[in-house]
Amino acid sequence: MKKMTSLLLAALFAGSLFTTAAMADASKGQRFYLKKLKICKKDGLKNGAVFAIKHDRRGWQSLKEDGKLQQEWIKICPHGEKKIKKMREKDIKNLYDFVWKYASDGETPTCG
């Protein structure tokens, strides 16, 4: 019984670590937006939340599946075109996680 309890606790602990790591991508995407796409303010985007709510979660997912995320981001933020075109694959994934998490039907970000 003691081994079973220990295994269960270990599994719960490991599961909580994986959940935290998965959520970190959205925060990295938010940091990317704050660091690299501040210029979007020139396009009338007050902050990252306004950028993210341009679509709902299904819309962002559809754009990702069609391979049109960067094109859509450029439409939303034309002043950030150079930065968006130079994005690395991990930055694209992180920014996607950010916009998906904080989409119009998603959570509300605390800042930026």
Backbone as ProteinMPNN parsed JSONL, in Angstrom:
{"seq_chain_A": "MKKMTSLLLAALFAGSLFTTAAMADASKGQRFYLKKLKICKKDGLKNGAVFAIKHDRRGWQSLKEDGKLQQEWIKICPHGEKKIKKMREKDIKNLYDFVWKYASDGETPTCG", "coords_chain_A": {"N_chain_A": [[0.82, -1.195, 0.0], [1.977, 1.198, 0.735], [3.881, 1.59, -1.292], [2.193, 1.941, -3.469], [0.895, 4.326, -2.822], [3.087, 6.044, -2.81], [3.854, 5.896, -5.52], [1.588, 6.996, -6.708], [1.619, 9.621, -5.693], [4.046, 10.479, -6.814], [3.386, 10.355, -9.527], [1.367, 12.296, -9.651], [2.865, 14.57, -8.976], [4.707, 14.648, -11.12], [2.91, 15.023, -13.223], [1.959, 17.594, -12.625], [4.227, 19.09, -13.161], [4.484, 18.8, -15.949], [2.183, 20.122, -16.801], [2.71, 22.75, -16.006], [4.908, 23.288, -17.659], [3.717, 23.189, -20.166], [2.031, 25.389, -20.092], [3.834, 27.397, -20.003], [4.594, 28.106, -22.551], [2.67, 29.9, -23.597], [3.18, 32.098, -21.999], [5.759, 32.656, -22.838], [5.196, 33.367, -25.44], [3.746, 35.674, -24.965], [5.745, 37.256, -23.864], [7.378, 37.43, -26.122], [5.714, 38.918, -27.819], [5.55, 41.336, -26.345], [8.244, 42.101, -26.389], [9.139, 42.049, -29.109], [7.05, 42.876, -30.787], [6.078, 45.406, -30.149], [5.746, 47.468, -31.832], [3.327, 47.183, -33.015], [1.535, 48.86, -31.88], [1.381, 51.069, -33.458], [-0.411, 50.266, -35.317], [-2.785, 50.458, -34.104], [-3.171, 48.615, -32.112], [-3.53, 48.224, -28.858], [-2.385, 46.532, -26.946], [-1.078, 43.171, -26.3], [-3.319, 41.647, -25.746], [-5.383, 42.744, -27.288], [-4.409, 42.101, -29.765], [-4.57, 39.288, -29.632], [-7.334, 38.804, -29.416], [-8.41, 39.053, -31.901], [-9.338, 36.844, -33.204], [-11.302, 33.888, -32.481], [-10.689, 30.889, -30.536], [-11.045, 28.693, -32.226], [-10.743, 29.895, -34.714], [-8.03, 30.739, -34.651], [-6.828, 28.233, -34.461], [-7.595, 27.086, -36.879], [-6.258, 28.748, -38.708], [-3.633, 28.07, -38.045], [-3.57, 25.35, -38.761], [-3.916, 25.608, -41.506], [-1.567, 26.789, -42.187], [-1.286, 29.555, -42.188], [-0.715, 31.413, -40.227], [1.362, 33.398, -39.844], [0.85, 35.074, -42.03], [-1.654, 36.073, -41.317], [-1.023, 37.379, -38.932], [0.56, 39.404, -39.952], [-1.351, 40.804, -41.415], [-2.887, 41.765, -39.295], [-1.027, 43.272, -37.914], [0.636, 45.228, -39.657], [2.93, 46.869, -39.397], [4.696, 45.277, -38.031], [5.736, 43.477, -39.809], [8.397, 42.78, -40.702], [9.569, 41.695, -38.367], [7.808, 39.586, -37.876], [8.114, 37.968, -40.139], [10.718, 37.105, -39.722], [10.546, 35.352, -37.636], [11.416, 32.59, -35.576], [10.792, 29.039, -35.564], [10.085, 28.125, -32.974], [9.295, 30.527, -31.822], [7.044, 31.133, -33.314], [5.389, 29.035, -32.541], [5.154, 29.591, -29.787], [3.976, 32.163, -29.815], [1.628, 31.513, -31.097], [0.507, 29.83, -29.131], [0.068, 31.757, -27.202], [-1.82, 33.54, -28.474], [-3.892, 31.746, -28.881], [-4.564, 30.944, -26.281], [-5.444, 33.354, -25.177], [-7.485, 34.147, -26.833], [-10.53, 35.545, -28.329], [-12.573, 34.056, -27.182], [-11.285, 32.997, -25.052], [-9.101, 33.052, -22.184], [-8.529, 35.98, -20.102], [-5.802, 38.071, -20.377], [-3.418, 39.17, -17.877], [-1.722, 41.299, -18.247], [-0.158, 43.361, -20.823]], "CA_chain_A": [[0.0, 0.0, 0.0], [2.872, 2.349, 0.815], [4.457, 1.779, -2.623], [1.133, 2.46, -4.339], [0.713, 5.739, -2.461], [4.28, 6.76, -3.28], [3.762, 5.99, -6.981], [0.513, 7.933, -7.027], [2.12, 10.972, -5.415], [5.067, 10.779, -7.823], [2.687, 10.61, -10.786], [0.709, 13.607, -9.542], [3.91, 15.59, -9.028], [5.203, 14.705, -12.505], [1.835, 15.625, -14.025], [1.913, 19.036, -12.393], [5.374, 19.687, -13.856], [4.178, 18.861, -17.371], [1.162, 21.156, -16.989], [3.392, 24.033, -15.904], [5.736, 23.466, -18.851], [2.843, 23.455, -21.312], [1.505, 26.742, -19.975], [4.939, 28.346, -20.147], [4.676, 28.544, -23.942], [1.848, 31.093, -23.766], [3.873, 33.225, -21.373], [6.87, 32.998, -23.729], [4.588, 34.084, -26.558], [3.409, 37.007, -24.482], [7.012, 38.003, -23.776], [7.797, 37.719, -27.496], [4.897, 40.038, -28.297], [5.963, 42.553, -25.645], [9.604, 42.469, -26.756], [9.377, 42.203, -30.543], [5.937, 43.437, -31.561], [5.575, 46.666, -29.589], [5.466, 48.335, -32.978], [1.919, 46.997, -33.399], [0.76, 49.999, -31.359], [1.169, 51.973, -34.593], [-1.554, 49.738, -36.067], [-3.969, 50.592, -33.264], [-3.267, 47.537, -31.138], [-3.109, 48.77, -27.574], [-1.537, 45.553, -26.256], [-1.163, 41.814, -26.81], [-4.688, 41.134, -25.61], [-6.127, 43.204, -28.459], [-3.864, 41.277, -30.848], [-5.062, 37.912, -29.49], [-8.793, 38.67, -29.55], [-8.83, 39.239, -33.292], [-10.01, 35.606, -33.596], [-11.582, 32.97, -31.388], [-9.733, 29.767, -30.516], [-11.236, 27.877, -33.436], [-10.16, 30.65, -35.821], [-6.567, 30.646, -34.574], [-6.45, 26.851, -34.766], [-7.785, 26.898, -38.316], [-5.146, 29.431, -39.371], [-2.42, 27.269, -37.824], [-3.664, 24.133, -39.581], [-3.773, 25.996, -42.912], [-0.239, 27.364, -42.38], [-1.454, 30.972, -42.515], [-0.601, 32.239, -39.023], [2.185, 34.584, -40.043], [0.145, 35.971, -42.948], [-2.71, 36.742, -40.557], [-0.387, 38.299, -38.002], [0.994, 40.563, -40.736], [-2.571, 41.583, -41.697], [-3.297, 42.43, -38.061], [0.037, 44.197, -37.517], [1.524, 45.453, -40.812], [4.204, 47.468, -39.004], [5.559, 44.231, -37.5], [5.977, 42.489, -40.861], [9.785, 42.301, -40.705], [9.766, 40.843, -37.188], [6.992, 38.38, -38.021], [8.734, 37.122, -41.161], [11.979, 36.577, -39.206], [10.278, 34.517, -36.462], [11.856, 31.202, -35.562], [9.685, 28.095, -35.386], [9.645, 28.109, -31.578], [8.589, 31.784, -31.566], [5.728, 30.991, -33.936], [4.619, 28.148, -31.671], [4.86, 30.289, -28.539], [3.009, 33.23, -30.067], [0.35, 30.836, -31.347], [-0.036, 29.419, -27.832], [-0.421, 32.985, -26.555], [-3.06, 34.038, -29.077], [-4.939, 30.74, -28.669], [-4.971, 30.991, -24.876], [-6.118, 34.624, -24.885], [-8.386, 34.467, -27.953], [-11.753, 36.233, -27.932], [-13.361, 33.175, -26.33], [-10.362, 32.385, -24.106], [-8.841, 33.735, -20.928], [-8.155, 37.389, -20.183], [-4.432, 38.219, -19.845], [-3.301, 40.134, -16.79], [-1.051, 42.495, -18.73], [0.499, 43.298, -22.113]], "C_chain_A": [[0.871, 1.268, 0.0], [3.506, 2.652, -0.544], [3.441, 2.401, -3.572], [0.911, 3.953, -4.076], [1.881, 6.576, -2.972], [4.25, 6.941, -4.799], [2.7, 6.996, -7.404], [0.965, 9.37, -6.806], [3.179, 11.395, -6.442], [4.423, 11.105, -9.161], [1.993, 11.963, -10.761], [1.727, 14.741, -9.631], [4.44, 15.762, -10.45], [4.162, 15.35, -13.412], [1.752, 17.123, -13.84], [3.078, 19.742, -13.069], [5.099, 19.819, -15.345], [3.143, 19.932, -17.664], [1.809, 22.537, -16.949], [4.224, 24.294, -17.158], [4.873, 23.793, -20.064], [2.31, 24.88, -21.269], [2.597, 27.792, -20.186], [5.037, 28.874, -21.571], [3.858, 29.808, -24.176], [2.537, 32.3, -23.132], [5.093, 33.639, -22.196], [6.355, 33.759, -24.944], [4.224, 35.509, -26.175], [4.675, 37.863, -24.379], [7.53, 38.358, -25.167], [7.02, 38.918, -28.028], [5.37, 41.343, -27.656], [7.344, 43.045, -26.09], [9.745, 42.837, -28.234], [8.262, 42.919, -31.31], [5.294, 44.662, -30.904], [5.126, 47.61, -30.694], [4.008, 48.225, -33.431], [1.026, 48.106, -32.845], [0.482, 51.004, -32.472], [-0.023, 51.538, -35.443], [-2.834, 49.768, -35.231], [-4.169, 49.463, -32.263], [-2.673, 48.016, -29.825], [-2.129, 47.848, -26.854], [-1.73, 44.169, -26.883], [-2.552, 41.218, -26.729], [-5.529, 41.52, -26.817], [-5.68, 42.412, -29.692], [-4.499, 39.88, -30.813], [-6.557, 37.78, -29.743], [-9.304, 38.921, -30.966], [-9.557, 38.004, -33.833], [-10.387, 34.826, -32.345], [-10.615, 31.789, -31.497], [-9.838, 28.917, -31.776], [-10.617, 28.57, -34.652], [-8.649, 30.573, -35.831], [-6.11, 29.243, -34.943], [-6.555, 26.575, -36.263], [-6.646, 27.547, -39.104], [-3.841, 28.645, -39.219], [-2.435, 26.034, -38.723], [-3.474, 24.433, -41.06], [-2.4, 26.591, -43.216], [-0.276, 28.854, -42.688], [-1.333, 31.889, -41.3], [0.169, 33.529, -39.277], [1.52, 35.576, -41.0], [-0.933, 36.755, -42.203], [-2.127, 37.749, -39.572], [0.084, 39.554, -38.729], [-0.214, 41.429, -41.1], [-3.001, 42.378, -40.474], [-2.305, 43.523, -37.679], [1.011, 44.416, -38.671], [2.877, 46.058, -40.447], [5.183, 46.423, -38.459], [5.952, 43.187, -38.521], [7.391, 41.922, -40.835], [10.038, 41.339, -39.552], [9.01, 39.527, -37.336], [7.606, 37.432, -39.044], [10.027, 36.472, -40.671], [11.788, 35.636, -38.014], [10.826, 33.105, -36.647], [10.649, 30.309, -35.288], [9.17, 28.08, -33.944], [8.902, 29.403, -31.217], [7.179, 31.739, -32.146], [4.837, 30.144, -33.039], [4.214, 28.869, -30.387], [3.833, 31.406, -28.736], [1.641, 32.642, -30.383], [-0.289, 30.411, -30.027], [-0.608, 30.62, -27.082], [-1.749, 33.437, -27.148], [-4.202, 33.041, -28.897], [-5.469, 30.83, -27.247], [-5.805, 32.234, -24.579], [-7.019, 35.084, -26.029], [-9.676, 35.092, -27.418], [-12.65, 35.373, -27.041], [-12.491, 32.456, -25.291], [-10.242, 33.183, -22.829], [-8.493, 35.203, -21.177], [-6.76, 37.54, -19.605], [-4.383, 39.3, -18.772], [-2.605, 41.41, -17.232], [-0.536, 42.251, -20.142], [-0.319, 42.695, -23.163]], "O_chain_A": [[0.545, 2.265, -0.644], [3.656, 3.815, -0.917], [3.776, 3.273, -4.375], [0.758, 4.738, -5.011], [1.691, 7.673, -3.497], [4.582, 8.013, -5.305], [2.898, 7.756, -8.352], [0.718, 10.238, -7.644], [3.195, 12.545, -6.881], [4.858, 12.024, -9.855], [2.028, 12.697, -11.749], [1.479, 15.753, -10.285], [4.601, 16.885, -10.927], [4.512, 16.146, -14.284], [1.499, 17.852, -14.799], [2.933, 20.883, -13.508], [5.439, 20.837, -15.948], [3.228, 20.591, -18.7], [1.49, 23.397, -17.77], [4.239, 25.417, -17.662], [5.272, 24.6, -20.904], [2.155, 25.511, -22.315], [2.305, 28.943, -20.512], [5.518, 29.988, -21.778], [4.31, 30.704, -24.889], [2.479, 33.403, -23.676], [5.434, 34.82, -22.253], [7.005, 34.69, -25.42], [4.378, 36.436, -26.971], [4.679, 39.035, -24.756], [8.057, 39.451, -25.377], [7.602, 39.827, -28.62], [5.566, 42.342, -28.349], [7.587, 44.249, -26.162], [10.398, 43.826, -28.57], [8.509, 43.501, -32.366], [4.104, 44.916, -31.086], [4.238, 48.44, -30.502], [3.518, 49.091, -34.155], [-0.11, 48.272, -33.291], [-0.527, 51.709, -32.441], [-0.58, 52.336, -36.197], [-3.844, 49.174, -35.61], [-5.224, 49.366, -31.636], [-1.46, 48.189, -29.702], [-1.17, 48.306, -26.233], [-2.451, 44.017, -27.869], [-2.923, 40.378, -27.549], [-6.306, 40.706, -27.316], [-6.494, 42.094, -30.559], [-4.914, 39.357, -31.847], [-7.005, 36.745, -30.236], [-10.513, 38.99, -31.187], [-10.306, 38.102, -34.805], [-9.848, 35.079, -31.268], [-9.824, 31.706, -32.436], [-8.827, 28.478, -32.323], [-10.037, 27.913, -35.516], [-8.041, 30.367, -36.881], [-5.121, 29.078, -35.657], [-5.698, 25.905, -36.839], [-6.131, 26.96, -40.056], [-3.044, 28.566, -40.154], [-1.435, 25.713, -39.366], [-2.931, 23.607, -41.794], [-2.093, 26.87, -44.376], [0.608, 29.365, -43.376], [-1.801, 33.027, -41.34], [-0.311, 34.619, -38.966], [1.615, 36.787, -40.799], [-1.105, 37.953, -42.429], [-2.669, 38.84, -39.397], [0.013, 40.651, -38.177], [-0.115, 42.656, -41.095], [-3.43, 43.526, -40.593], [-2.697, 44.576, -37.178], [2.104, 43.848, -38.666], [3.872, 45.787, -41.12], [6.388, 46.672, -38.433], [6.448, 42.121, -38.157], [7.57, 40.708, -40.935], [10.65, 40.287, -39.74], [9.52, 38.472, -36.96], [7.615, 36.218, -38.835], [10.396, 35.399, -41.15], [12.771, 35.169, -37.44], [10.716, 32.508, -37.718], [9.609, 30.782, -34.832], [7.961, 28.028, -33.716], [7.983, 29.38, -30.399], [6.234, 32.247, -31.542], [3.678, 30.483, -32.802], [3.067, 28.771, -29.95], [2.928, 31.574, -27.919], [0.615, 33.197, -29.99], [-1.488, 30.606, -29.825], [-1.635, 30.515, -26.411], [-2.701, 33.691, -26.411], [-5.358, 33.444, -28.772], [-6.68, 30.798, -27.028], [-6.766, 32.169, -23.813], [-7.284, 36.277, -26.173], [-9.887, 35.159, -26.207], [-13.407, 35.907, -26.231], [-12.898, 31.442, -24.723], [-11.162, 33.902, -22.439], [-8.204, 35.61, -22.302], [-6.539, 37.176, -18.45], [-5.198, 40.222, -18.76], [-2.851, 42.481, -16.676], [-0.476, 41.115, -20.611], [0.126, 42.584, -24.305]]}, "name": "protein", "num_of_chains": 1, "seq": "MKKMTSLLLAALFAGSLFTTAAMADASKGQRFYLKKLKICKKDGLKNGAVFAIKHDRRGWQSLKEDGKLQQEWIKICPHGEKKIKKMREKDIKNLYDFVWKYASDGETPTCG"}
